[in-house]
């Protein structure tokens, strides 16, 4: 009896234990399933995060590649800029070298220009000194020629006075000096030495011309040049025709102006006659006359 009860109790215990084991197994299974699901969710979450990380990694690598590309471009631009900078500096150095050479050549040209100007100034100074000496020599030469001409005029005047005194000796008339061209013209035309025309011109000379400014010098110059003109005309074969043309062209008008008391115009006519005859018949023109 006791054995059956024990068996029964044991059976019940085993059955209860089995039921508990089964119950515990389900619970474990449910727990395992739950854990499996949680693990799968974690795995999915990890995979999702991994994919996101891979995506971010990929983006980061792309950004890194872009940065590296930009870095390479920047370095290339920097290298190009440095190359251009070096070229610019080389060109600048070349320009500065050429500028220095140009400045040196300019300084050399200026130095040579200053030397040339100094030599020019020295030449001009010597030229001025030479011109001053030359002018001094010319002045002395003119003074010597003037003194010589003055001596010749004085000799001619004394000679003419002597000839007039000789010609008028014993006639009781005052010596009046020579009027060479007028006298030669009148004598050639057959007029006497004391004709009306010659007396008129002598009176014009003594009473009007000698009292004018520089009148004495004009008369002295005329005494110097007139004999040479007369000698040159007398040496020509047609001297009579020349004197006749002088009478018609100059002296006739000259005497008419004196008779009309127009002494200024008469002097201009006579002066023009002397200058034109001097230019025509004298080779050196005797430029010191007047």
QUINORHU-V174420 format. One record per residue. N is the residue number from 0. RES is the residue in one letter. PHI is phi as a letter, one per 30 degrees, with the letter a starting at -180 (999 if undefined). PSI is psi as a letter, one per 30 degrees, with the letter a starting at -180 (* if undefined). Layout:
N,RES,PHI,PSI
N,RES,PHI,PSI
This chain:
0,X,999,e
1,X,d,e
2,X,d,e
3,X,d,e
4,X,d,e
5,X,d,e
6,X,d,e
7,X,d,e
8,X,d,e
9,X,d,e
10,X,e,e
11,X,d,e
12,X,d,e
13,X,d,e
14,X,d,e
15,X,d,e
16,X,d,e
17,X,d,e
18,X,d,e
19,X,d,e
20,X,d,e
21,X,d,e
22,X,d,e
23,X,d,e
24,X,d,e
25,X,d,e
26,X,d,e
27,X,d,e
28,X,d,e
29,X,d,e
30,X,d,e
31,X,d,e
32,X,d,e
33,X,d,e
34,X,d,e
35,X,d,e
36,X,d,e
37,X,d,e
38,X,d,e
39,X,d,e
40,X,d,e
41,X,d,e
42,X,d,e
43,X,d,e
44,X,d,e
45,X,d,e
46,X,d,e
47,X,d,e
48,X,d,e
49,X,d,e
50,X,d,e
51,X,d,e
52,X,d,e
53,X,d,e
54,X,d,e
55,X,d,e
56,X,d,e
57,X,d,e
58,X,d,e
59,X,d,e
60,X,d,e
61,X,d,e
62,X,d,e
63,X,d,e
64,X,d,e
65,X,d,e
66,X,d,e
67,X,d,e
68,X,d,e
69,X,d,e
70,X,d,e
71,X,d,e
72,X,d,e
73,X,d,e
74,X,d,e
75,X,d,e
76,X,d,e
77,X,d,e
78,X,d,e
79,X,d,e
80,X,d,e
81,X,d,e
82,X,d,e
83,X,d,e
84,X,d,e
85,X,d,e
86,X,d,e
87,X,d,e
88,X,d,e
89,X,d,e
90,X,d,e
91,X,d,e
92,X,d,e
93,X,d,e
94,X,d,e
95,X,d,e
96,X,d,e
97,X,d,e
98,X,d,e
99,X,d,e
100,X,d,e
101,X,d,e
102,X,d,e
103,X,d,e
104,X,d,e
105,X,d,e
106,X,d,e
107,X,d,e
108,X,d,e
109,X,d,e
110,X,d,e
111,X,d,e
112,X,d,e
113,X,d,e
114,X,d,e
115,X,d,e
116,X,d,e
117,X,d,e
118,X,d,e
119,X,d,e
120,X,d,e
121,X,d,e
122,X,d,e
123,X,d,e
124,X,d,e
125,X,d,e
126,X,d,e
127,X,d,e
128,X,d,e
129,X,d,e
130,X,d,e
131,X,d,e
132,X,d,e
133,X,d,e
134,X,d,e
135,X,d,e
136,X,d,e
137,X,d,e
138,X,d,e
139,X,d,e
140,X,d,e
141,X,d,e
142,X,d,e
143,X,d,e
144,X,d,e
145,X,d,e
146,X,d,e
147,X,d,e
148,X,d,e
149,X,d,e
150,X,d,e
151,X,d,e
152,X,d,e
153,X,d,e
154,X,d,e
155,X,d,e
156,X,d,e
157,X,d,e
158,X,d,e
159,X,d,e
160,X,d,e
161,X,d,e
162,X,d,e
163,X,d,e
164,X,d,e
165,X,d,e
166,X,d,e
167,X,c,g
168,X,d,k
169,X,i,f
170,X,c,f
171,X,i,g
172,X,c,k
173,X,d,k
174,X,d,k
175,X,c,f
176,X,i,l
177,X,c,k
178,X,b,i
179,X,e,e
180,X,d,e
181,X,d,e
182,X,d,e
183,X,d,e
184,X,d,e
185,X,d,e
186,X,d,e
187,X,d,e
188,X,d,g
189,X,j,g
190,X,c,k
191,X,d,l
192,X,d,f
193,X,c,h
194,X,d,l
195,X,e,e
196,X,d,e
197,X,d,e
198,X,d,e
199,X,d,e
200,X,d,e
201,X,d,e
202,X,d,e
203,X,d,e
204,X,d,e
205,X,d,e
206,X,c,f
207,X,c,e
208,X,d,e
209,X,d,f
210,X,c,f
211,X,d,l
212,X,d,k
213,X,i,g
214,X,d,e
215,X,d,e
216,X,d,e
217,X,d,e
218,X,d,e
219,X,d,e
220,X,d,e
221,X,d,e
222,X,d,f
223,X,d,e
224,X,c,e
225,X,d,e
226,X,e,e
227,X,d,e
228,X,d,e
229,X,d,e
230,X,d,e
231,X,d,e
232,X,d,e
233,X,d,f
234,X,d,f
235,X,d,l
236,X,d,f
237,X,c,h
238,X,d,e
239,X,d,e
240,X,d,e
241,X,d,e
242,X,d,e
243,X,d,e
244,X,d,e
245,X,d,e
246,X,d,e
247,X,d,e
248,X,d,e
249,X,b,d
250,X,d,e
251,X,d,e
252,X,d,e
253,X,d,e
254,X,d,e
255,X,d,e
256,X,d,e
257,X,d,e
258,X,d,f
259,X,d,g
260,X,i,h
261,X,c,i
262,X,d,e
263,X,d,e
264,X,d,e
265,X,d,e
266,X,d,e
267,X,d,e
268,X,d,e
269,X,d,e
270,X,d,e
271,X,d,e
272,X,d,e
273,X,d,e
274,X,d,e
275,X,d,e
276,X,d,e
277,X,d,e
278,X,d,e
279,X,d,e
280,X,c,f
281,X,c,k
282,X,d,e
283,X,c,f
284,X,i,f
285,X,h,i
286,X,d,f
287,X,d,f
288,X,d,k
289,X,i,*
